[in-house]
């Protein structure tokens, strides 16, 4: 990423699991500074749902840290 601006991002995804539990997945990372928030959120939501089959998203958010 030499020559490109980067930024640190944080994301949280709250899920209701298939058995009714409430679970929050949190993550952070470095990415392009101009990356749209919805693109970051899509990846975070997909990862959380892959970890909890049958869950549904209650809310999610991504932000620059």
Secondary structure as UniProt FT lines:
FT   TURN            2..3
FT   STRAND          6..16
FT   TURN            18..19
FT   STRAND          22..32
FT   TURN            33..34
FT   HELIX           37..51
FT   TURN            53..54
FT   STRAND          56..64
//
